[in-house]
Amino acid sequence: MKSLICYCFGYTATDIEQDITRNGQSTIMEKILSEKKSGGCQCATKNPKGR
């Protein structure tokens, strides 16, 4: 089972590791923050902890 890091967008630890390998750093946090600013975050409903 994949361990989700971000429930809203389905990012796993493996996704972050691969992103770092491809880009020298992770760009995923930037993508998440951009989506949150545009109202794309659904943490309250998708994350079992509600955050």
mmCIF entry with sequence, helices, sheets and N, C-alpha, C, O atoms, coordinates in Angstrom:
data_MODEL
# 
_entry.id   MODEL 
# 
_entity.id                         1 
_entity.type                       polymer 
_entity.pdbx_number_of_molecules   1 
# 
_entity_poly.entity_id                      1 
_entity_poly.type                           'polypeptide(L)' 
_entity_poly.nstd_linkage                   no 
_entity_poly.nstd_monomer                   no 
_entity_poly.pdbx_seq_one_letter_code       MKSLICYCFGYTATDIEQDITRNGQSTIMEKILSEKKSGGCQCATKNPKGR 
_entity_poly.pdbx_seq_one_letter_code_can   MKSLICYCFGYTATDIEQDITRNGQSTIMEKILSEKKSGGCQCATKNPKGR 
_entity_poly.pdbx_strand_id                 A 
# 
loop_
_entity_poly_seq.entity_id 
_entity_poly_seq.num 
_entity_poly_seq.mon_id 
_entity_poly_seq.hetero 
1 1  MET n 
1 2  LYS n 
1 3  SER n 
1 4  LEU n 
1 5  ILE n 
1 6  CYS n 
1 7  TYR n 
1 8  CYS n 
1 9  PHE n 
1 10 GLY n 
1 11 TYR n 
1 12 THR n 
1 13 ALA n 
1 14 THR n 
1 15 ASP n 
1 16 ILE n 
1 17 GLU n 
1 18 GLN n 
1 19 ASP n 
1 20 ILE n 
1 21 THR n 
1 22 ARG n 
1 23 ASN n 
1 24 GLY n 
1 25 GLN n 
1 26 SER n 
1 27 THR n 
1 28 ILE n 
1 29 MET n 
1 30 GLU n 
1 31 LYS n 
1 32 ILE n 
1 33 LEU n 
1 34 SER n 
1 35 GLU n 
1 36 LYS n 
1 37 LYS n 
1 38 SER n 
1 39 GLY n 
1 40 GLY n 
1 41 CYS n 
1 42 GLN n 
1 43 CYS n 
1 44 ALA n 
1 45 THR n 
1 46 LYS n 
1 47 ASN n 
1 48 PRO n 
1 49 LYS n 
1 50 GLY n 
1 51 ARG n 
# 
_struct_asym.id          A 
_struct_asym.entity_id   1 
# 
loop_
_struct_conf.conf_type_id 
_struct_conf.id 
_struct_conf.pdbx_PDB_helix_id 
_struct_conf.beg_label_comp_id 
_struct_conf.beg_label_asym_id 
_struct_conf.beg_label_seq_id 
_struct_conf.pdbx_beg_PDB_ins_code 
_struct_conf.end_label_comp_id 
_struct_conf.end_label_asym_id 
_struct_conf.end_label_seq_id 
_struct_conf.pdbx_end_PDB_ins_code 
_struct_conf.beg_auth_comp_id 
_struct_conf.beg_auth_asym_id 
_struct_conf.beg_auth_seq_id 
_struct_conf.end_auth_comp_id 
_struct_conf.end_auth_asym_id 
_struct_conf.end_auth_seq_id 
_struct_conf.pdbx_PDB_helix_class 
_struct_conf.details 
_struct_conf.pdbx_PDB_helix_length 
HELX_P HELX_P1 AA1 ALA A 13 ? ASN A 23 ? ALA A 13 ASN A 23 1 ? 11 
HELX_P HELX_P2 AA2 ILE A 28 ? LYS A 37 ? ILE A 28 LYS A 37 1 ? 10 
HELX_P HELX_P3 AA3 CYS A 43 ? LYS A 46 ? CYS A 43 LYS A 46 1 ? 4  
# 
_struct_conf_type.id          HELX_P 
_struct_conf_type.criteria    ? 
_struct_conf_type.reference   ? 
# 
_struct_sheet.id               AA1 
_struct_sheet.type             ? 
_struct_sheet.number_strands   2 
_struct_sheet.details          ? 
# 
_struct_sheet_order.sheet_id     AA1 
_struct_sheet_order.range_id_1   1 
_struct_sheet_order.range_id_2   2 
_struct_sheet_order.offset       ? 
_struct_sheet_order.sense        anti-parallel 
# 
loop_
_struct_sheet_range.sheet_id 
_struct_sheet_range.id 
_struct_sheet_range.beg_label_comp_id 
_struct_sheet_range.beg_label_asym_id 
_struct_sheet_range.beg_label_seq_id 
_struct_sheet_range.pdbx_beg_PDB_ins_code 
_struct_sheet_range.end_label_comp_id 
_struct_sheet_range.end_label_asym_id 
_struct_sheet_range.end_label_seq_id 
_struct_sheet_range.pdbx_end_PDB_ins_code 
_struct_sheet_range.beg_auth_comp_id 
_struct_sheet_range.beg_auth_asym_id 
_struct_sheet_range.beg_auth_seq_id 
_struct_sheet_range.end_auth_comp_id 
_struct_sheet_range.end_auth_asym_id 
_struct_sheet_range.end_auth_seq_id 
AA1 1 LEU A 4  ? CYS A 6  ? LEU A 4  CYS A 6  
AA1 2 TYR A 11 ? THR A 12 ? TYR A 11 THR A 12 
# 
loop_
_atom_site.group_PDB 
_atom_site.id 
_atom_site.type_symbol 
_atom_site.label_atom_id 
_atom_site.label_alt_id 
_atom_site.label_comp_id 
_atom_site.label_asym_id 
_atom_site.label_entity_id 
_atom_site.label_seq_id 
_atom_site.pdbx_PDB_ins_code 
_atom_site.Cartn_x 
_atom_site.Cartn_y 
_atom_site.Cartn_z 
_atom_site.occupancy 
_atom_site.B_iso_or_equiv 
_atom_site.pdbx_formal_charge 
_atom_site.auth_seq_id 
_atom_site.auth_comp_id 
_atom_site.auth_asym_id 
_atom_site.auth_atom_id 
_atom_site.pdbx_PDB_model_num 
ATOM 1   N N  . MET A 1 1  ? 0.837   -1.189 0.000   1.00 0.00 ? 1  MET A N  1 
ATOM 2   C CA . MET A 1 1  ? 0.000   0.000  0.000   1.00 0.00 ? 1  MET A CA 1 
ATOM 3   C C  . MET A 1 1  ? 0.878   1.247  0.000   1.00 0.00 ? 1  MET A C  1 
ATOM 4   O O  . MET A 1 1  ? 1.853   1.328  0.747   1.00 0.00 ? 1  MET A O  1 
ATOM 5   N N  . LYS A 1 2  ? 0.534   2.203  -0.828  1.00 0.00 ? 2  LYS A N  1 
ATOM 6   C CA . LYS A 1 2  ? 1.288   3.450  -0.896  1.00 0.00 ? 2  LYS A CA 1 
ATOM 7   C C  . LYS A 1 2  ? 0.908   4.343  0.275   1.00 0.00 ? 2  LYS A C  1 
ATOM 8   O O  . LYS A 1 2  ? -0.259  4.446  0.652   1.00 0.00 ? 2  LYS A O  1 
ATOM 9   N N  . SER A 1 3  ? 1.920   4.983  0.836   1.00 0.00 ? 3  SER A N  1 
ATOM 10  C CA . SER A 1 3  ? 1.686   5.909  1.934   1.00 0.00 ? 3  SER A CA 1 
ATOM 11  C C  . SER A 1 3  ? 1.455   7.301  1.365   1.00 0.00 ? 3  SER A C  1 
ATOM 12  O O  . SER A 1 3  ? 2.377   7.926  0.840   1.00 0.00 ? 3  SER A O  1 
ATOM 13  N N  . LEU A 1 4  ? 0.228   7.781  1.471   1.00 0.00 ? 4  LEU A N  1 
ATOM 14  C CA . LEU A 1 4  ? -0.093  9.107  0.955   1.00 0.00 ? 4  LEU A CA 1 
ATOM 15  C C  . LEU A 1 4  ? 0.472   10.195 1.853   1.00 0.00 ? 4  LEU A C  1 
ATOM 16  O O  . LEU A 1 4  ? 0.353   10.149 3.078   1.00 0.00 ? 4  LEU A O  1 
ATOM 17  N N  . ILE A 1 5  ? 1.078   11.153 1.219   1.00 0.00 ? 5  ILE A N  1 
ATOM 18  C CA . ILE A 1 5  ? 1.572   12.342 1.909   1.00 0.00 ? 5  ILE A CA 1 
ATOM 19  C C  . ILE A 1 5  ? 0.532   13.450 1.771   1.00 0.00 ? 5  ILE A C  1 
ATOM 20  O O  . ILE A 1 5  ? 0.285   14.209 2.707   1.00 0.00 ? 5  ILE A O  1 
ATOM 21  N N  . CYS A 1 6  ? -0.070  13.528 0.586   1.00 0.00 ? 6  CYS A N  1 
ATOM 22  C CA . CYS A 1 6  ? -1.082  14.542 0.293   1.00 0.00 ? 6  CYS A CA 1 
ATOM 23  C C  . CYS A 1 6  ? -2.350  13.836 -0.189  1.00 0.00 ? 6  CYS A C  1 
ATOM 24  O O  . CYS A 1 6  ? -2.372  13.272 -1.283  1.00 0.00 ? 6  CYS A O  1 
ATOM 25  N N  . TYR A 1 7  ? -3.381  13.867 0.613   1.00 0.00 ? 7  TYR A N  1 
ATOM 26  C CA . TYR A 1 7  ? -4.641  13.211 0.263   1.00 0.00 ? 7  TYR A CA 1 
ATOM 27  C C  . TYR A 1 7  ? -5.400  13.966 -0.828  1.00 0.00 ? 7  TYR A C  1 
ATOM 28  O O  . TYR A 1 7  ? -6.105  13.353 -1.629  1.00 0.00 ? 7  TYR A O  1 
ATOM 29  N N  . CYS A 1 8  ? -5.263  15.267 -0.861  1.00 0.00 ? 8  CYS A N  1 
ATOM 30  C CA . CYS A 1 8  ? -5.980  16.064 -1.861  1.00 0.00 ? 8  CYS A CA 1 
ATOM 31  C C  . CYS A 1 8  ? -5.575  15.699 -3.278  1.00 0.00 ? 8  CYS A C  1 
ATOM 32  O O  . CYS A 1 8  ? -6.422  15.530 -4.156  1.00 0.00 ? 8  CYS A O  1 
ATOM 33  N N  . PHE A 1 9  ? -4.281  15.580 -3.489  1.00 0.00 ? 9  PHE A N  1 
ATOM 34  C CA . PHE A 1 9  ? -3.760  15.400 -4.838  1.00 0.00 ? 9  PHE A CA 1 
ATOM 35  C C  . PHE A 1 9  ? -3.100  14.045 -5.055  1.00 0.00 ? 9  PHE A C  1 
ATOM 36  O O  . PHE A 1 9  ? -2.571  13.775 -6.133  1.00 0.00 ? 9  PHE A O  1 
ATOM 37  N N  . GLY A 1 10 ? -3.129  13.189 -4.030  1.00 0.00 ? 10 GLY A N  1 
ATOM 38  C CA . GLY A 1 10 ? -2.656  11.816 -4.161  1.00 0.00 ? 10 GLY A CA 1 
ATOM 39  C C  . GLY A 1 10 ? -1.149  11.633 -4.219  1.00 0.00 ? 10 GLY A C  1 
ATOM 40  O O  . GLY A 1 10 ? -0.682  10.621 -4.742  1.00 0.00 ? 10 GLY A O  1 
ATOM 41  N N  . TYR A 1 11 ? -0.376  12.571 -3.702  1.00 0.00 ? 11 TYR A N  1 
ATOM 42  C CA . TYR A 1 11 ? 1.077   12.428 -3.715  1.00 0.00 ? 11 TYR A CA 1 
ATOM 43  C C  . TYR A 1 11 ? 1.533   11.468 -2.630  1.00 0.00 ? 11 TYR A C  1 
ATOM 44  O O  . TYR A 1 11 ? 1.048   11.501 -1.499  1.00 0.00 ? 11 TYR A O  1 
ATOM 45  N N  . THR A 1 12 ? 2.480   10.609 -3.004  1.00 0.00 ? 12 THR A N  1 
ATOM 46  C CA . THR A 1 12 ? 3.057   9.650  -2.065  1.00 0.00 ? 12 THR A CA 1 
ATOM 47  C C  . THR A 1 12 ? 4.512   10.027 -1.794  1.00 0.00 ? 12 THR A C  1 
ATOM 48  O O  . THR A 1 12 ? 5.073   10.905 -2.449  1.00 0.00 ? 12 THR A O  1 
ATOM 49  N N  . ALA A 1 13 ? 5.102   9.355  -0.826  1.00 0.00 ? 13 ALA A N  1 
ATOM 50  C CA . ALA A 1 13 ? 6.521   9.571  -0.545  1.00 0.00 ? 13 ALA A CA 1 
ATOM 51  C C  . ALA A 1 13 ? 7.356   9.230  -1.776  1.00 0.00 ? 13 ALA A C  1 
ATOM 52  O O  . ALA A 1 13 ? 8.348   9.901  -2.061  1.00 0.00 ? 13 ALA A O  1 
ATOM 53  N N  . THR A 1 14 ? 6.958   8.193  -2.502  1.00 0.00 ? 14 THR A N  1 
ATOM 54  C CA . THR A 1 14 ? 7.667   7.810  -3.728  1.00 0.00 ? 14 THR A CA 1 
ATOM 55  C C  . THR A 1 14 ? 7.593   8.917  -4.776  1.00 0.00 ? 14 THR A C  1 
ATOM 56  O O  . THR A 1 14 ? 8.577   9.189  -5.463  1.00 0.00 ? 14 THR A O  1 
ATOM 57  N N  . ASP A 1 15 ? 6.433   9.552  -4.902  1.00 0.00 ? 15 ASP A N  1 
ATOM 58  C CA . ASP A 1 15 ? 6.291   10.667 -5.848  1.00 0.00 ? 15 ASP A CA 1 
ATOM 59  C C  . ASP A 1 15 ? 7.280   11.778 -5.524  1.00 0.00 ? 15 ASP A C  1 
ATOM 60  O O  . ASP A 1 15 ? 7.906   12.342 -6.422  1.00 0.00 ? 15 ASP A O  1 
ATOM 61  N N  . ILE A 1 16 ? 7.418   12.087 -4.250  1.00 0.00 ? 16 ILE A N  1 
ATOM 62  C CA . ILE A 1 16 ? 8.321   13.163 -3.824  1.00 0.00 ? 16 ILE A CA 1 
ATOM 63  C C  . ILE A 1 16 ? 9.768   12.768 -4.104  1.00 0.00 ? 16 ILE A C  1 
ATOM 64  O O  . ILE A 1 16 ? 10.553  13.586 -4.583  1.00 0.00 ? 16 ILE A O  1 
ATOM 65  N N  . GLU A 1 17 ? 10.125  11.512 -3.808  1.00 0.00 ? 17 GLU A N  1 
ATOM 66  C CA . GLU A 1 17 ? 11.482  11.030 -4.072  1.00 0.00 ? 17 GLU A CA 1 
ATOM 67  C C  . GLU A 1 17 ? 11.794  11.107 -5.568  1.00 0.00 ? 17 GLU A C  1 
ATOM 68  O O  . GLU A 1 17 ? 12.879  11.546 -5.949  1.00 0.00 ? 17 GLU A O  1 
ATOM 69  N N  . GLN A 1 18 ? 10.867  10.690 -6.407  1.00 0.00 ? 18 GLN A N  1 
ATOM 70  C CA . GLN A 1 18 ? 11.076  10.738 -7.858  1.00 0.00 ? 18 GLN A CA 1 
ATOM 71  C C  . GLN A 1 18 ? 11.171  12.177 -8.357  1.00 0.00 ? 18 GLN A C  1 
ATOM 72  O O  . GLN A 1 18 ? 11.949  12.472 -9.265  1.00 0.00 ? 18 GLN A O  1 
ATOM 73  N N  . ASP A 1 19 ? 10.390  13.062 -7.773  1.00 0.00 ? 19 ASP A N  1 
ATOM 74  C CA . ASP A 1 19 ? 10.424  14.480 -8.136  1.00 0.00 ? 19 ASP A CA 1 
ATOM 75  C C  . ASP A 1 19 ? 11.798  15.070 -7.819  1.00 0.00 ? 19 ASP A C  1 
ATOM 76  O O  . ASP A 1 19 ? 12.344  15.841 -8.608  1.00 0.00 ? 19 ASP A O  1 
ATOM 77  N N  . ILE A 1 20 ? 12.343  14.712 -6.681  1.00 0.00 ? 20 ILE A N  1 
ATOM 78  C CA . ILE A 1 20 ? 13.675  15.189 -6.287  1.00 0.00 ? 20 ILE A CA 1 
ATOM 79  C C  . ILE A 1 20 ? 14.732  14.646 -7.242  1.00 0.00 ? 20 ILE A C  1 
ATOM 80  O O  . ILE A 1 20 ? 15.640  15.373 -7.646  1.00 0.00 ? 20 ILE A O  1 
ATOM 81  N N  . THR A 1 21 ? 14.617  13.379 -7.600  1.00 0.00 ? 21 THR A N  1 
ATOM 82  C CA . THR A 1 21 ? 15.571  12.768 -8.530  1.00 0.00 ? 21 THR A CA 1 
ATOM 83  C C  . THR A 1 21 ? 15.532  13.478 -9.886  1.00 0.00 ? 21 THR A C  1 
ATOM 84  O O  . THR A 1 21 ? 16.576  13.738 -10.484 1.00 0.00 ? 21 THR A O  1 
ATOM 85  N N  . ARG A 1 22 ? 14.330  13.789 -10.364 1.00 0.00 ? 22 ARG A N  1 
ATOM 86  C CA . ARG A 1 22 ? 14.177  14.440 -11.674 1.00 0.00 ? 22 ARG A CA 1 
ATOM 87  C C  . ARG A 1 22 ? 14.604  15.904 -11.652 1.00 0.00 ? 22 ARG A C  1 
ATOM 88  O O  . ARG A 1 22 ? 15.210  16.385 -12.610 1.00 0.00 ? 22 ARG A O  1 
ATOM 89  N N  . ASN A 1 23 ? 14.293  16.618 -10.569 1.00 0.00 ? 23 ASN A N  1 
ATOM 90  C CA . ASN A 1 23 ? 14.457  18.075 -10.554 1.00 0.00 ? 23 ASN A CA 1 
ATOM 91  C C  . ASN A 1 23 ? 15.541  18.596 -9.615  1.00 0.00 ? 23 ASN A C  1 
ATOM 92  O O  . ASN A 1 23 ? 15.805  19.798 -9.587  1.00 0.00 ? 23 ASN A O  1 
ATOM 93  N N  . GLY A 1 24 ? 16.167  17.714 -8.853  1.00 0.00 ? 24 GLY A N  1 
ATOM 94  C CA . GLY A 1 24 ? 17.179  18.161 -7.894  1.00 0.00 ? 24 GLY A CA 1 
ATOM 95  C C  . GLY A 1 24 ? 16.577  18.673 -6.601  1.00 0.00 ? 24 GLY A C  1 
ATOM 96  O O  . GLY A 1 24 ? 17.285  18.880 -5.615  1.00 0.00 ? 24 GLY A O  1 
ATOM 97  N N  . GLN A 1 25 ? 15.279  18.874 -6.608  1.00 0.00 ? 25 GLN A N  1 
ATOM 98  C CA . GLN A 1 25 ? 14.505  19.266 -5.423  1.00 0.00 ? 25 GLN A CA 1 
ATOM 99  C C  . GLN A 1 25 ? 13.049  18.940 -5.733  1.00 0.00 ? 25 GLN A C  1 
ATOM 100 O O  . GLN A 1 25 ? 12.696  18.717 -6.891  1.00 0.00 ? 25 GLN A O  1 
ATOM 101 N N  . SER A 1 26 ? 12.221  18.911 -4.726  1.00 0.00 ? 26 SER A N  1 
ATOM 102 C CA . SER A 1 26 ? 10.810  18.618 -4.967  1.00 0.00 ? 26 SER A CA 1 
ATOM 103 C C  . SER A 1 26 ? 10.062  19.882 -5.367  1.00 0.00 ? 26 SER A C  1 
ATOM 104 O O  . SER A 1 26 ? 10.182  20.924 -4.723  1.00 0.00 ? 26 SER A O  1 
ATOM 105 N N  . THR A 1 27 ? 9.298   19.771 -6.429  1.00 0.00 ? 27 THR A N  1 
ATOM 106 C CA . THR A 1 27 ? 8.442   20.871 -6.876  1.00 0.00 ? 27 THR A CA 1 
ATOM 107 C C  . THR A 1 27 ? 6.997   20.645 -6.442  1.00 0.00 ? 27 THR A C  1 
ATOM 108 O O  . THR A 1 27 ? 6.118   21.464 -6.709  1.00 0.00 ? 27 THR A O  1 
ATOM 109 N N  . ILE A 1 28 ? 6.770   19.526 -5.771  1.00 0.00 ? 28 ILE A N  1 
ATOM 110 C CA . ILE A 1 28 ? 5.407   19.152 -5.382  1.00 0.00 ? 28 ILE A CA 1 
ATOM 111 C C  . ILE A 1 28 ? 4.799   20.152 -4.402  1.00 0.00 ? 28 ILE A C  1 
ATOM 112 O O  . ILE A 1 28 ? 3.622   20.490 -4.529  1.00 0.00 ? 28 ILE A O  1 
ATOM 113 N N  . MET A 1 29 ? 5.561   20.627 -3.441  1.00 0.00 ? 29 MET A N  1 
ATOM 114 C CA . MET A 1 29 ? 5.024   21.579 -2.465  1.00 0.00 ? 29 MET A CA 1 
ATOM 115 C C  . MET A 1 29 ? 4.543   22.845 -3.163  1.00 0.00 ? 29 MET A C  1 
ATOM 116 O O  . MET A 1 29 ? 3.511   23.405 -2.795  1.00 0.00 ? 29 MET A O  1 
ATOM 117 N N  . GLU A 1 30 ? 5.282   23.295 -4.160  1.00 0.00 ? 30 GLU A N  1 
ATOM 118 C CA . GLU A 1 30 ? 4.860   24.478 -4.926  1.00 0.00 ? 30 GLU A CA 1 
ATOM 119 C C  . GLU A 1 30 ? 3.523   24.212 -5.621  1.00 0.00 ? 30 GLU A C  1 
ATOM 120 O O  . GLU A 1 30 ? 2.648   25.077 -5.654  1.00 0.00 ? 30 GLU A O  1 
ATOM 121 N N  . LYS A 1 31 ? 3.376   23.015 -6.171  1.00 0.00 ? 31 LYS A N  1 
ATOM 122 C CA . LYS A 1 31 ? 2.129   22.647 -6.851  1.00 0.00 ? 31 LYS A CA 1 
ATOM 123 C C  . LYS A 1 31 ? 0.966   22.621 -5.862  1.00 0.00 ? 31 LYS A C  1 
ATOM 124 O O  . LYS A 1 31 ? -0.125  23.106 -6.162  1.00 0.00 ? 31 LYS A O  1 
ATOM 125 N N  . ILE A 1 32 ? 1.205   22.057 -4.692  1.00 0.00 ? 32 ILE A N  1 
ATOM 126 C CA . ILE A 1 32 ? 0.158   21.979 -3.667  1.00 0.00 ? 32 ILE A CA 1 
ATOM 127 C C  . ILE A 1 32 ? -0.245  23.380 -3.219  1.00 0.00 ? 32 ILE A C  1 
ATOM 128 O O  . ILE A 1 32 ? -1.436  23.682 -3.137  1.00 0.00 ? 32 ILE A O  1 
ATOM 129 N N  . LEU A 1 33 ? 0.727   24.236 -2.931  1.00 0.00 ? 33 LEU A N  1 
ATOM 130 C CA . LEU A 1 33 ? 0.427   25.597 -2.483  1.00 0.00 ? 33 LEU A CA 1 
ATOM 131 C C  . LEU A 1 33 ? -0.334  26.382 -3.543  1.00 0.00 ? 33 LEU A C  1 
ATOM 132 O O  . LEU A 1 33 ? -1.249  27.141 -3.222  1.00 0.00 ? 33 LEU A O  1 
ATOM 133 N N  . SER A 1 34 ? 0.038   26.202 -4.788  1.00 0.00 ? 34 SER A N  1 
ATOM 134 C CA . SER A 1 34 ? -0.655  26.877 -5.884  1.00 0.00 ? 34 SER A CA 1 
ATOM 135 C C  . SER A 1 34 ? -2.111  26.429 -5.965  1.00 0.00 ? 34 SER A C  1 
ATOM 136 O O  . SER A 1 34 ? -3.012  27.251 -6.130  1.00 0.00 ? 34 SER A O  1 
ATOM 137 N N  . GLU A 1 35 ? -2.334  25.129 -5.850  1.00 0.00 ? 35 GLU A N  1 
ATOM 138 C CA . GLU A 1 35 ? -3.698  24.588 -5.882  1.00 0.00 ? 35 GLU A CA 1 
ATOM 139 C C  . GLU A 1 35 ? -4.524  25.080 -4.695  1.00 0.00 ? 35 GLU A C  1 
ATOM 140 O O  . GLU A 1 35 ? -5.706  25.393 -4.839  1.00 0.00 ? 35 GLU A O  1 
ATOM 141 N N  . LYS A 1 36 ? -3.890  25.145 -3.519  1.00 0.00 ? 36 LYS A N  1 
ATOM 142 C CA . LYS A 1 36 ? -4.599  25.629 -2.329  1.00 0.00 ? 36 LYS A CA 1 
ATOM 143 C C  . LYS A 1 36 ? -5.043  27.071 -2.517  1.00 0.00 ? 36 LYS A C  1 
ATOM 144 O O  . LYS A 1 36 ? -6.161  27.435 -2.151  1.00 0.00 ? 36 LYS A O  1 
ATOM 145 N N  . LYS A 1 37 ? -4.163  27.893 -3.090  1.00 0.00 ? 37 LYS A N  1 
ATOM 146 C CA . LYS A 1 37 ? -4.497  29.303 -3.326  1.00 0.00 ? 37 LYS A CA 1 
ATOM 147 C C  . LYS A 1 37 ? -5.656  29.457 -4.295  1.00 0.00 ? 37 LYS A C  1 
ATOM 148 O O  . LYS A 1 37 ? -6.446  30.395 -4.186  1.00 0.00 ? 37 LYS A O  1 
ATOM 149 N N  . SER A 1 38 ? -5.758  28.527 -5.249  1.00 0.00 ? 38 SER A N  1 
ATOM 150 C CA . SER A 1 38 ? -6.830  28.624 -6.248  1.00 0.00 ? 38 SER A CA 1 
ATOM 151 C C  . SER A 1 38 ? -8.089  27.869 -5.816  1.00 0.00 ? 38 SER A C  1 
ATOM 152 O O  . SER A 1 38 ? -9.037  27.742 -6.590  1.00 0.00 ? 38 SER A O  1 
ATOM 153 N N  . GLY A 1 39 ? -8.095  27.363 -4.559  1.00 0.00 ? 39 GLY A N  1 
ATOM 154 C CA . GLY A 1 39 ? -9.281  26.703 -4.028  1.00 0.00 ? 39 GLY A CA 1 
ATOM 155 C C  . GLY A 1 39 ? -9.380  25.222 -4.343  1.00 0.00 ? 39 GLY A C  1 
ATOM 156 O O  . GLY A 1 39 ? -10.442 24.624 -4.173  1.00 0.00 ? 39 GLY A O  1 
ATOM 157 N N  . GLY A 1 40 ? -8.285  24.621 -4.801  1.00 0.00 ? 40 GLY A N  1 
ATOM 158 C CA . GLY A 1 40 ? -8.307  23.210 -5.175  1.00 0.00 ? 40 GLY A CA 1 
ATOM 159 C C  . GLY A 1 40 ? -8.076  22.239 -4.038  1.00 0.00 ? 40 GLY A C  1 
ATOM 160 O O  . GLY A 1 40 ? -8.094  21.027 -4.256  1.00 0.00 ? 40 GLY A O  1 
ATOM 161 N N  . CYS A 1 41 ? -7.861  22.729 -2.840  1.00 0.00 ? 41 CYS A N  1 
ATOM 162 C CA . CYS A 1 41 ? -7.584  21.870 -1.690  1.00 0.00 ? 41 CYS A CA 1 
ATOM 163 C C  . CYS A 1 41 ? -8.874  21.267 -1.141  1.00 0.00 ? 41 CYS A C  1 
ATOM 164 O O  . CYS A 1 41 ? -9.881  21.956 -0.983  1.00 0.00 ? 41 CYS A O  1 
ATOM 165 N N  . GLN A 1 42 ? -8.820  19.961 -0.852  1.00 0.00 ? 42 GLN A N  1 
ATOM 166 C CA . GLN A 1 42 ? -9.976  19.266 -0.292  1.00 0.00 ? 42 GLN A CA 1 
ATOM 167 C C  . GLN A 1 42 ? -9.587  18.468 0.951   1.00 0.00 ? 42 GLN A C  1 
ATOM 168 O O  . GLN A 1 42 ? -10.137 17.396 1.204   1.00 0.00 ? 42 GLN A O  1 
ATOM 169 N N  . CYS A 1 43 ? -8.646  18.989 1.719   1.00 0.00 ? 43 CYS A N  1 
ATOM 170 C CA . CYS A 1 43 ? -8.146  18.281 2.897   1.00 0.00 ? 43 CYS A CA 1 
ATOM 171 C C  . CYS A 1 43 ? -9.266  17.918 3.881   1.00 0.00 ? 43 CYS A C  1 
ATOM 172 O O  . CYS A 1 43 ? -9.269  16.823 4.444   1.00 0.00 ? 43 CYS A O  1 
ATOM 173 N N  . ALA A 1 44 ? -10.186 18.811 4.081   1.00 0.00 ? 44 ALA A N  1 
ATOM 174 C CA . ALA A 1 44 ? -11.236 18.577 5.075   1.00 0.00 ? 44 ALA A CA 1 
ATOM 175 C C  . ALA A 1 44 ? -12.081 17.349 4.738   1.00 0.00 ? 44 ALA A C  1 
ATOM 176 O O  . ALA A 1 44 ? -12.644 16.725 5.636   1.00 0.00 ? 44 ALA A O  1 
ATOM 177 N N  . THR A 1 45 ? -12.174 17.001 3.469   1.00 0.00 ? 45 THR A N  1 
ATOM 178 C CA . THR A 1 45 ? -12.976 15.829 3.095   1.00 0.00 ? 45 THR A CA 1 
ATOM 179 C C  . THR A 1 45 ? -12.150 14.626 2.726   1.00 0.00 ? 45 THR A C  1 
ATOM 180 O O  . THR A 1 45 ? -12.598 13.503 2.955   1.00 0.00 ? 45 THR A O  1 
ATOM 181 N N  . LYS A 1 46 ? -10.962 14.796 2.165   1.00 0.00 ? 46 LYS A N  1 
ATOM 182 C CA . LYS A 1 46 ? -10.159 13.662 1.725   1.00 0.00 ? 46 LYS A CA 1 
ATOM 183 C C  . LYS A 1 46 ? -9.192  13.117 2.763   1.00 0.00 ? 46 LYS A C  1 
ATOM 184 O O  . LYS A 1 46 ? -8.910  11.919 2.775   1.00 0.00 ? 46 LYS A O  1 
ATOM 185 N N  . ASN A 1 47 ? -8.681  13.982 3.635   1.00 0.00 ? 47 ASN A N  1 
ATOM 186 C CA . ASN A 1 47 ? -7.726  13.541 4.636   1.00 0.00 ? 47 ASN A CA 1 
ATOM 187 C C  . ASN A 1 47 ? -8.487  12.971 5.828   1.00 0.00 ? 47 ASN A C  1 
ATOM 188 O O  . ASN A 1 47 ? -9.366  13.635 6.376   1.00 0.00 ? 47 ASN A O  1 
ATOM 189 N N  . PRO A 1 48 ? -8.155  11.747 6.232   1.00 0.00 ? 48 PRO A N  1 
ATOM 190 C CA . PRO A 1 48 ? -8.864  11.153 7.376   1.00 0.00 ? 48 PRO A CA 1 
ATOM 191 C C  . PRO A 1 48 ? -8.755  11.983 8.663   1.00 0.00 ? 48 PRO A C  1 
ATOM 192 O O  . PRO A 1 48 ? -9.612  11.876 9.540   1.00 0.00 ? 48 PRO A O  1 
ATOM 193 N N  . LYS A 1 49 ? -7.721  12.797 8.777   1.00 0.00 ? 49 LYS A N  1 
ATOM 194 C CA . LYS A 1 49 ? -7.556  13.649 9.956   1.00 0.00 ? 49 LYS A CA 1 
ATOM 195 C C  . LYS A 1 49 ? -8.253  14.990 9.788   1.00 0.00 ? 49 LYS A C  1 
ATOM 196 O O  . LYS A 1 49 ? -8.284  15.795 10.719  1.00 0.00 ? 49 LYS A O  1 
ATOM 197 N N  . GLY A 1 50 ? -8.812  15.237 8.612   1.00 0.00 ? 50 GLY A N  1 
ATOM 198 C CA . GLY A 1 50 ? -9.554  16.468 8.365   1.00 0.00 ? 50 GLY A CA 1 
ATOM 199 C C  . GLY A 1 50 ? -8.705  17.708 8.256   1.00 0.00 ? 50 GLY A C  1 
ATOM 200 O O  . GLY A 1 50 ? -9.170  18.805 8.566   1.00 0.00 ? 50 GLY A O  1 
ATOM 201 N N  . ARG A 1 51 ? -7.462  17.558 7.819   1.00 0.00 ? 51 ARG A N  1 
ATOM 202 C CA . ARG A 1 51 ? -6.575  18.716 7.647   1.00 0.00 ? 51 ARG A CA 1 
ATOM 203 C C  . ARG A 1 51 ? -5.652  18.521 6.486   1.00 0.00 ? 51 ARG A C  1 
ATOM 204 O O  . ARG A 1 51 ? -4.836  19.395 6.193   1.00 0.00 ? 51 ARG A O  1 
# 
